[in-house]
């Protein structure tokens, strides 16, 4: 189902560059086809399910869900503190036959 929203956007004089720009709406995402709130919801759904499952549940394109998930992860990365480990431990775990491995890096001092 498509929902159309009509808005009046104003042109604003920029004090810094002395040019004219359109006002920005904070609740819109980088892509004007969805809001930040919906992208945040899709990102939370992707934490518990695969991108393909979320796309089929919400009846969206796989690429759109992937972009919203990347936006969600960028937001999380912006608020996360930067880890500064002094001792790093690396481990490689086989997940199934056929040389399929997961590599885990962890801080040995903090656990």
C-alpha positions as CSV (number, residue, x, y, z in Angstrom):
1,X,0.0,0.0,0.0
2,X,1.4,3.4,-0.9
3,X,0.8,6.4,1.2
4,X,1.3,9.9,-0.3
5,X,2.1,12.8,1.9
6,X,2.0,16.4,0.5
7,X,4.2,18.9,2.3
8,X,4.9,22.6,1.7
9,X,8.7,23.0,1.7
10,X,10.1,26.5,2.2
11,X,13.2,27.9,0.6
12,X,15.6,29.4,3.2
13,X,18.4,31.9,2.8
14,X,21.6,30.3,4.1
15,X,23.7,32.6,6.3
16,X,26.9,30.7,5.8
17,X,27.0,30.4,2.0
18,X,24.6,33.2,1.1
19,X,22.6,30.8,-1.1
20,X,19.1,29.6,-1.1
21,X,18.4,26.0,0.1
22,X,15.3,24.0,0.8
23,X,14.5,23.3,4.4
24,X,15.3,19.8,5.6
25,X,12.9,17.5,7.4
26,X,14.6,15.7,10.2
27,X,12.2,12.8,10.3
28,X,12.9,11.9,6.7
29,X,15.6,9.5,5.9
30,X,18.3,9.9,3.3
31,X,15.9,8.2,0.9
32,X,12.7,10.2,0.7
33,X,10.6,7.1,0.3
34,X,10.7,6.1,4.0
35,X,11.1,7.8,7.3
36,X,13.9,7.4,9.8
37,X,11.5,5.8,12.3
38,X,10.5,3.1,9.7
39,X,14.2,2.5,8.9
40,X,14.9,2.1,12.6
41,X,12.0,-0.5,12.8
42,X,13.4,-2.4,9.9
43,X,16.9,-2.4,11.4
44,X,15.6,-3.8,14.6
45,X,13.8,-6.5,12.7
46,X,17.0,-7.4,10.9
47,X,18.8,-8.0,14.3
48,X,16.5,-11.0,14.9
49,X,15.9,-12.2,11.3
50,X,17.7,-12.3,8.0
51,X,17.3,-9.5,5.5
52,X,15.4,-11.7,3.1
53,X,12.9,-12.7,5.8
54,X,12.3,-9.1,6.8
55,X,11.8,-8.1,3.2
56,X,9.2,-10.8,2.6
57,X,7.4,-10.0,5.9
58,X,7.2,-6.3,5.2
59,X,6.7,-6.8,1.4
60,X,9.7,-4.7,0.5
61,X,12.5,-5.1,-1.9
62,X,15.6,-6.9,-0.6
63,X,17.8,-4.0,-1.5
64,X,15.6,-1.4,0.2
65,X,15.7,-3.5,3.4
66,X,19.5,-3.8,3.1
67,X,19.9,0.0,2.8
68,X,17.6,0.6,5.8
69,X,19.6,-2.0,7.8
70,X,22.8,-0.2,6.9
71,X,21.3,3.1,8.0
72,X,20.3,1.5,11.3
73,X,23.8,0.1,11.8
74,X,25.4,3.5,11.0
75,X,23.2,5.1,13.7
76,X,24.3,2.5,16.2
77,X,27.9,3.0,15.3
78,X,27.7,6.7,15.8
79,X,26.5,6.4,19.4
80,X,28.8,3.5,20.3
81,X,32.0,4.2,22.1
82,X,35.2,3.3,20.4
83,X,36.8,0.2,21.9
84,X,40.5,0.4,22.7
85,X,41.6,-3.1,23.6
86,X,45.2,-3.7,24.6
87,X,45.2,-7.5,24.2
88,X,43.3,-9.0,21.4
89,X,42.4,-12.7,21.1
90,X,41.5,-14.2,17.7
91,X,39.7,-17.5,17.3
92,X,38.4,-19.4,14.3
93,X,35.4,-21.6,14.6
94,X,34.1,-24.1,12.0
95,X,30.4,-23.6,11.5
96,X,29.9,-26.6,9.2
97,X,31.6,-28.9,6.7
98,X,33.2,-27.5,3.6
99,X,35.6,-24.9,5.1
100,X,33.0,-22.5,6.4
101,X,34.5,-20.6,9.4
102,X,33.7,-17.7,11.6
103,X,36.5,-15.5,13.0
104,X,36.0,-14.0,16.5
105,X,38.0,-11.2,17.8
106,X,37.7,-10.3,21.5
107,X,39.4,-8.2,24.2
108,X,41.1,-10.7,26.5
109,X,41.3,-8.3,29.4
110,X,37.6,-7.3,29.5
111,X,36.3,-10.7,28.5
